Amino acid sequence: MNANHRDGAAVIEPNDLPDPMPPRRVAAPPSPPRLGRIVFFAGLIVIAVFVAGLVPRLKERAQVRLESQELAVPTVTLVSPQPGKAGQPLALSGELKAVAETPLFARVGGYVKAWHADIGAKVQAGDVLAELDTPEISQDLAKAQADLNQADAAEALAQLTARRWKEMLQAKTVSPQEADEKAADLKLKQATVEGARATVQRLTEWVAFGKITAPFAGTVTARHLDVGQLVNTDVKEELYRLAQTDHLRAYVRVPQSYARSAITGLTVELTVPELPGRKFEAKIVRNAGAFDASSRTLLTELEVDNTKGELYAGSYAQVRLVGAQPDAVLTAPSNTLLFRPEGPVVALVTADNKVSIRKVELGRDFGLTVEFLGGVTANDHLVLNPPDSLVDGIQVKPVDAPATPPAAK
């Protein structure tokens, strides 16, 4: 730079020499035409608008098609049959009886010499309850014993004679006929002895019948004799009555609907009016195995332990079958029924959601619900409020009922 003076002022002017290296310009890339860019973006906008309008229409058409298909399949509400609600335990009346009870009669006639047991007495098997005086039978026994002794003596003599005649026959001093007669006489005497012995045995037993004995252990419940009373075997007169009361039994008649639940071994409750508030356990031991045709009931025997003697045979008892339940009867809402020419039917829905029309047998009608005696099971699904247009094989859309109707009581 050179400093020059102009008009009294110093002015700095550049030198006339050129710059050593001028600045280099970089060429910019060529830009696309402006019109093509506008067309491109306009096409994108048109496509976006077309897609945005087409997709909802396609979705709407698919939704309409799906709804049409769903509307073509009827929707039905399903319910399942329910067992009827069990009521109160069944109460039956019965009469307590001794497990074993028998009247005692005399086998031989005579006068009552003594009695040893009165009513209420506990006796064991074989105990003597009373004694009868039987002089005629005693005399007959003495005579039979004498006849037996006589027959024994005759047998001994015949046996000795037969042996001797057999020896003489071997010595050929007697004839075979005579020896055979002696042998036959021995057999006759032996038969006579057996007959006399049987007579003695029979009369001995008859004399033993003069003692009235207990056939089993029990309680004397009745006595109808006294000392000096004449007992005549021609008239069947009860002398004693003996009952085994350590266990009592009761017979009840179970209705047909409860019969299958009243099984052997079932424990039930037994009460008697004279012991209010007391409950005794009894068990079902057996039943008749057949219903009474007149009452449609099953005769059932129960047994109760009475070792403490708190219960009396012959008393009235109330039996409650706590564990027995009636045969389950299915109930369902009455608006599941359809009435066709063949009778009442229901519409069932199978596992593949198809309708099956089934005929049913109705029981009691409770208004809102009805009993089904046959035709349906607890696992079936019934259509609630079925339309008359339902037929076998039609496809449906099942929906469970919001709440199960109450079972009939």
C-alpha positions as CSV (number, residue, x, y, z in Angstrom):
1,M,0.0,0.0,0.0
2,N,1.2,3.5,-0.8
3,A,0.3,6.6,1.1
4,N,-0.5,9.5,-1.2
5,H,-1.4,13.0,-0.2
6,R,-4.4,14.5,-1.7
7,D,-5.7,17.9,-0.9
8,G,-3.6,17.9,2.1
9,A,-4.9,14.6,3.4
10,A,-3.1,11.3,3.4
11,V,-4.9,8.6,1.4
12,I,-4.0,5.0,1.3
13,E,-4.3,3.4,-2.1
14,P,-3.8,-0.2,-3.0
15,N,-0.9,-1.1,-5.1
16,D,-1.4,-1.7,-8.7
17,L,0.0,-5.2,-8.5
18,P,-2.6,-8.1,-8.7
19,D,-3.3,-10.4,-5.7
20,P,-1.1,-13.4,-5.6
21,M,-4.2,-16.0,-5.6
22,P,-7.8,-15.0,-6.3
23,P,-10.6,-16.9,-4.4
24,R,-12.0,-20.1,-6.1
25,R,-15.7,-20.5,-6.6
26,V,-17.4,-24.0,-6.1
27,A,-20.0,-24.8,-8.6
28,A,-23.5,-25.6,-7.0
29,P,-25.3,-28.9,-7.9
30,P,-28.0,-28.5,-10.5
31,S,-31.5,-28.3,-9.0
32,P,-34.5,-30.3,-10.3
33,P,-36.9,-28.5,-12.3
34,R,-39.5,-26.8,-10.1
35,L,-42.5,-28.1,-12.1
36,G,-41.6,-31.8,-11.7
37,R,-41.3,-31.3,-8.0
38,I,-44.7,-29.9,-7.7
39,V,-46.2,-32.7,-9.8
40,F,-44.6,-35.3,-7.6
41,F,-45.9,-33.9,-4.4
42,A,-49.3,-33.4,-5.8
43,G,-49.4,-37.1,-6.8
44,L,-48.4,-38.2,-3.3
45,I,-51.2,-36.1,-1.9
46,V,-53.8,-37.5,-4.3
47,I,-52.7,-41.1,-3.5
48,A,-52.9,-40.4,0.3
49,V,-56.4,-38.9,0.0
50,F,-57.5,-41.9,-2.1
51,V,-56.1,-44.4,0.3
52,A,-57.5,-42.5,3.3
53,G,-61.0,-42.7,1.7
54,L,-60.8,-46.2,0.5
55,V,-59.6,-48.0,3.6
56,P,-62.6,-46.9,5.8
57,R,-65.0,-48.0,3.1
58,L,-63.3,-51.4,2.9
59,K,-63.5,-51.7,6.7
60,E,-67.1,-50.7,6.7
61,R,-68.0,-53.2,4.0
62,A,-66.2,-56.0,5.9
63,Q,-68.0,-55.0,9.1
64,V,-71.3,-54.9,7.4
65,R,-70.6,-58.4,5.9
66,L,-69.6,-59.7,9.3
67,E,-72.6,-58.3,11.0
68,S,-74.9,-59.7,8.3
69,Q,-73.4,-63.2,8.8
70,E,-73.8,-62.8,12.6
71,L,-77.4,-61.7,12.2
72,A,-78.1,-64.7,10.0
73,V,-77.2,-67.0,13.0
74,P,-79.8,-66.6,15.7
75,T,-78.6,-65.9,19.3
76,V,-80.1,-68.1,22.0
77,T,-79.9,-68.0,25.8
78,L,-79.0,-71.3,27.4
79,V,-79.9,-72.8,30.8
80,S,-79.2,-76.2,32.3
81,P,-81.7,-78.3,34.3
82,Q,-81.1,-78.3,38.0
83,P,-81.9,-81.0,40.6
84,G,-84.9,-80.1,42.8
85,K,-84.0,-78.7,46.1
86,A,-84.0,-81.3,48.9
87,G,-86.6,-80.7,51.6
88,Q,-86.5,-81.5,55.2
89,P,-85.3,-84.9,56.4
90,L,-87.9,-87.6,55.9
91,A,-89.7,-88.5,59.2
92,L,-91.4,-91.8,59.6
93,S,-93.3,-93.4,62.4
94,G,-92.5,-96.9,63.7
95,E,-92.8,-99.2,66.7
96,L,-89.9,-100.5,68.7
97,K,-89.8,-104.3,69.0
98,A,-87.4,-106.7,70.7
99,V,-84.8,-108.3,68.4
100,A,-86.0,-111.7,69.6
101,E,-89.3,-112.3,71.5
102,T,-91.1,-115.6,72.1
103,P,-93.9,-117.0,74.3
104,L,-93.1,-120.1,76.3
105,F,-95.5,-123.1,76.5
106,A,-95.4,-126.3,78.4
107,R,-94.6,-129.6,76.5
108,V,-96.1,-131.8,79.3
109,G,-99.0,-131.4,81.6
110,G,-98.9,-131.1,85.4
111,Y,-99.1,-128.9,88.4
112,V,-96.9,-125.9,88.9
113,K,-94.5,-126.8,91.7
114,A,-92.5,-123.6,91.7
115,W,-91.6,-120.6,89.6
116,H,-88.2,-118.7,89.8
117,A,-88.5,-115.7,87.5
118,D,-91.0,-112.8,87.5
119,I,-91.6,-110.0,85.0
120,G,-88.5,-107.7,84.4
121,A,-86.1,-110.4,85.5
122,K,-82.9,-110.7,83.4
123,V,-82.2,-114.4,82.6
124,Q,-79.6,-116.3,80.7
125,A,-80.1,-119.1,78.3
126,G,-80.9,-122.4,80.1
127,D,-82.0,-120.7,83.3
128,V,-85.0,-122.6,84.9
129,L,-88.0,-120.3,85.0
130,A,-90.6,-122.7,86.6
131,E,-91.0,-126.4,87.5
132,L,-94.0,-128.6,86.9
133,D,-94.9,-131.7,88.9
134,T,-95.4,-134.6,86.5
135,P,-95.9,-137.8,88.5
136,E,-97.5,-139.8,85.6
137,I,-94.5,-139.3,83.4
138,S,-92.1,-140.1,86.3
139,Q,-93.9,-143.4,86.8
140,D,-93.8,-144.2,83.1
141,L,-90.1,-143.5,83.2
142,A,-89.6,-145.9,86.1
143,K,-91.5,-148.6,84.3
144,A,-89.5,-148.0,81.1
145,Q,-86.3,-148.2,83.0
146,A,-87.4,-151.6,84.5
147,D,-88.3,-152.9,81.1
148,L,-84.8,-151.8,79.9
149,N,-83.2,-153.7,82.7
150,Q,-85.3,-156.8,81.9
151,A,-84.4,-156.5,78.2
152,D,-80.7,-156.3,79.1
153,A,-80.9,-159.5,81.1
154,A,-82.7,-161.3,78.4
155,E,-80.1,-160.1,75.9
156,A,-77.3,-161.4,78.1
157,L,-78.9,-164.8,78.4
158,A,-79.6,-165.0,74.7
159,Q,-76.0,-164.0,73.9
160,L,-74.7,-166.8,76.2
161,T,-77.0,-169.4,74.8
162,A,-76.1,-168.5,71.2
163,R,-72.4,-168.8,71.9
164,R,-72.8,-172.2,73.5
165,W,-75.0,-173.6,70.7
166,K,-72.4,-172.4,68.2
167,E,-69.8,-174.4,70.1
168,M,-72.0,-177.5,70.1
169,L,-72.6,-177.0,66.4
170,Q,-68.9,-177.2,65.8
171,A,-68.9,-180.5,67.8
172,K,-71.9,-181.7,65.7
173,T,-74.0,-182.4,68.8
174,V,-76.8,-180.1,67.7
175,S,-78.4,-179.4,64.3
176,P,-77.7,-176.2,62.3
177,Q,-81.4,-175.3,62.6
178,E,-81.3,-175.1,66.3
179,A,-78.1,-173.1,66.3
180,D,-79.6,-170.6,63.8
181,E,-82.7,-170.3,66.1
182,K,-80.5,-169.3,69.0
183,A,-78.6,-166.7,66.9
184,A,-81.9,-165.2,65.7
185,D,-83.2,-165.1,69.3
186,L,-80.1,-163.1,70.3
187,K,-80.8,-160.5,67.6
188,L,-84.4,-160.3,68.8
189,K,-83.3,-159.6,72.3
190,Q,-80.9,-157.0,71.1
191,A,-83.7,-155.2,69.2
192,T,-85.8,-155.3,72.3
193,V,-83.0,-153.6,74.3
194,E,-82.7,-150.8,71.8
195,G,-86.5,-150.2,71.9
196,A,-86.5,-150.1,75.7
197,R,-83.5,-147.8,75.7
198,A,-85.3,-145.4,73.2
199,T,-88.4,-145.4,75.5
200,V,-86.3,-144.5,78.5
201,Q,-84.6,-141.7,76.5
202,R,-88.0,-140.3,75.4
203,L,-89.5,-140.3,78.9
204,T,-86.3,-138.8,80.3
205,E,-86.7,-135.9,78.0
206,W,-90.4,-135.6,78.8
207,V,-89.5,-135.4,82.5
208,A,-87.0,-132.6,81.6
209,F,-89.8,-130.8,79.9
210,G,-91.3,-130.4,83.4
211,K,-88.8,-127.5,83.8
212,I,-89.6,-124.4,81.9
213,T,-86.2,-122.9,80.8
214,A,-85.1,-119.8,78.9
215,P,-84.2,-120.5,75.3
216,F,-82.0,-117.3,75.1
217,A,-80.7,-114.5,77.3
218,G,-83.3,-111.8,77.7
219,T,-85.9,-110.2,79.9
220,V,-89.1,-111.8,81.2
221,T,-91.9,-109.6,80.0
222,A,-94.9,-111.7,81.0
223,R,-95.7,-114.4,83.6
224,H,-99.0,-116.3,83.5
225,L,-98.6,-119.1,86.1
226,D,-98.6,-119.6,89.8
227,V,-97.9,-122.4,92.3
228,G,-100.5,-125.1,92.2
229,Q,-101.9,-124.1,88.8
230,L,-102.7,-127.0,86.5
231,V,-101.1,-126.9,83.1
232,N,-102.9,-128.7,80.4
233,T,-101.2,-129.3,77.1
234,D,-104.4,-129.7,75.3
235,V,-105.0,-126.0,75.7
236,K,-102.2,-123.8,74.4
237,E,-101.7,-121.5,77.4
238,E,-98.8,-119.1,77.5
239,L,-96.8,-119.5,80.7
240,Y,-94.0,-116.9,80.1
241,R,-93.0,-114.3,77.5
242,L,-89.3,-113.7,77.0
243,A,-87.8,-110.8,75.0
244,Q,-84.2,-109.9,74.1
245,T,-84.1,-106.1,74.7
246,D,-80.4,-105.2,74.7
247,H,-81.0,-104.4,71.0
248,L,-84.3,-103.2,69.6
249,R,-85.6,-103.1,66.1
250,A,-88.1,-100.8,64.4
251,Y,-90.0,-101.3,61.1
252,V,-90.7,-98.3,58.9
253,R,-92.2,-97.9,55.5
254,V,-90.0,-95.8,53.2
255,P,-91.7,-94.1,50.2
256,Q,-90.6,-95.1,46.8
257,S,-88.8,-91.8,46.0
258,Y,-86.5,-92.3,49.1
259,A,-86.0,-96.0,48.8
260,R,-82.8,-95.9,46.8
261,S,-81.2,-93.6,49.3
262,A,-82.2,-95.7,52.4
263,I,-79.4,-98.2,51.9
264,T,-78.2,-100.8,54.4
265,G,-75.8,-99.3,57.0
266,L,-77.3,-95.7,56.8
267,T,-77.4,-94.1,60.3
268,V,-80.7,-92.4,61.2
269,E,-82.1,-90.5,64.2
270,L,-84.7,-92.1,66.4
271,T,-86.7,-90.3,69.0
272,V,-89.5,-91.3,71.5
273,P,-92.2,-89.0,72.9
274,E,-91.4,-89.8,76.5
275,L,-87.8,-88.6,76.1
276,P,-88.0,-85.2,74.5
277,G,-84.8,-83.8,73.2
278,R,-83.0,-87.2,73.3
279,K,-81.9,-88.6,70.0
280,F,-80.8,-92.2,69.5
281,E,-78.7,-93.6,66.7
282,A,-80.2,-96.4,64.7
283,K,-79.0,-98.2,61.6
284,I,-80.7,-99.7,58.7
285,V,-80.0,-103.4,58.7
286,R,-82.2,-104.8,55.9
287,N,-85.3,-104.2,53.8
288,A,-88.0,-106.3,52.2
289,G,-86.4,-106.0,48.7
290,A,-89.8,-105.2,47.1
291,F,-92.4,-102.4,47.3
292,D,-95.8,-102.9,48.8
293,A,-98.1,-102.7,45.9
294,S,-100.9,-101.0,47.9
295,S,-98.8,-98.1,49.3
296,R,-95.6,-98.1,47.1
297,T,-93.4,-98.2,50.2
298,L,-90.4,-100.3,51.1
299,L,-90.6,-102.1,54.5
300,T,-87.3,-101.3,56.2
301,E,-85.8,-102.7,59.4
302,L,-83.7,-100.6,61.7
303,E,-81.7,-101.6,64.8
304,V,-80.9,-99.5,67.8
305,D,-78.5,-100.2,70.7
306,N,-80.4,-100.5,74.1
307,T,-77.8,-101.9,76.4
308,K,-78.6,-99.2,78.9
309,G,-82.3,-100.1,78.9
310,E,-83.5,-96.6,78.2
311,L,-85.9,-97.7,75.5
312,Y,-88.8,-100.1,75.9
313,A,-90.0,-102.6,73.4
314,G,-93.5,-101.9,72.1
315,S,-93.2,-98.1,72.4
316,Y,-93.9,-95.7,69.6
317,A,-90.9,-94.0,67.9
318,Q,-90.2,-91.3,65.3
319,V,-87.5,-92.1,62.8
320,R,-85.8,-89.3,60.8
321,L,-83.8,-90.4,57.7
322,V,-81.3,-87.6,57.8
323,G,-78.9,-89.2,55.3
324,A,-81.6,-90.3,52.8
325,Q,-82.4,-88.0,49.9
326,P,-85.2,-88.4,47.4
327,D,-84.4,-89.4,43.9
328,A,-83.2,-86.2,42.1
329,V,-85.8,-84.7,39.8
330,L,-84.5,-82.2,37.4
331,T,-86.3,-78.8,37.1
332,A,-85.9,-76.0,34.5
333,P,-87.8,-72.8,33.6
334,S,-91.1,-73.4,32.1
335,N,-90.3,-71.1,29.2
336,T,-87.9,-73.6,27.8
337,L,-90.8,-75.7,26.6
338,L,-92.2,-75.9,23.1
339,F,-95.5,-77.6,22.4
340,R,-95.5,-79.6,19.2
341,P,-98.1,-82.1,17.8
342,E,-96.0,-85.0,19.3
343,G,-96.2,-83.4,22.7
344,P,-93.9,-81.1,24.9
345,V,-90.4,-80.8,23.6
346,V,-87.3,-78.7,24.4
347,A,-84.5,-77.3,22.2
348,L,-81.1,-78.5,23.1
349,V,-77.8,-77.0,21.9
350,T,-75.1,-79.6,21.2
351,A,-71.3,-79.1,21.4
352,D,-71.1,-77.9,17.8
353,N,-73.7,-75.2,18.5
354,K,-76.5,-76.9,16.7
355,V,-80.1,-77.3,17.8
356,S,-81.6,-80.7,18.7
357,I,-85.3,-81.0,19.4
358,R,-86.0,-83.6,22.0
359,K,-89.3,-84.8,23.5
360,V,-89.6,-84.7,27.3
361,E,-91.8,-86.1,30.0
362,L,-93.1,-83.5,32.4
363,G,-93.8,-83.8,36.1
364,R,-95.2,-81.2,38.5
365,D,-95.7,-77.7,37.2
366,F,-94.6,-75.0,39.7
367,G,-95.4,-72.0,37.5
368,L,-92.0,-70.5,36.9
369,T,-90.3,-73.9,36.8
370,V,-91.4,-77.4,35.8
371,E,-90.2,-80.9,36.6
372,F,-88.7,-83.2,34.0
373,L,-89.2,-86.8,34.6
374,G,-87.4,-87.9,31.4
375,G,-85.8,-86.7,28.2
376,V,-83.1,-84.4,29.6
377,T,-80.1,-84.7,31.9
378,A,-78.3,-82.3,34.1
379,N,-75.5,-81.8,31.5
380,D,-77.9,-80.7,28.7
381,H,-78.2,-77.0,27.6
382,L,-81.8,-75.9,27.0
383,V,-82.8,-72.8,24.9
384,L,-84.6,-70.2,26.9
385,N,-87.6,-68.7,25.2
386,P,-87.1,-70.8,22.0
387,P,-88.8,-69.5,18.8
388,D,-91.2,-71.7,17.0
389,S,-88.9,-71.6,14.0
390,L,-86.2,-73.7,15.6
391,V,-85.7,-77.0,13.8
392,D,-83.1,-79.8,14.1
393,G,-79.6,-79.0,12.9
394,I,-79.9,-75.2,12.7
395,Q,-76.8,-73.3,13.7
396,V,-77.2,-70.9,16.7
397,K,-75.0,-68.6,18.8
398,P,-75.4,-69.7,22.5
399,V,-75.3,-67.2,25.4
400,D,-75.5,-68.4,29.0
401,A,-78.3,-67.2,31.1
402,P,-77.3,-64.4,33.5
403,A,-78.7,-66.2,36.6
404,T,-80.0,-69.7,37.3
405,P,-83.7,-69.9,38.2
406,P,-84.4,-71.1,41.7
407,A,-85.2,-74.8,42.0
408,A,-88.6,-76.0,43.0
409,K,-89.1,-76.8,46.6
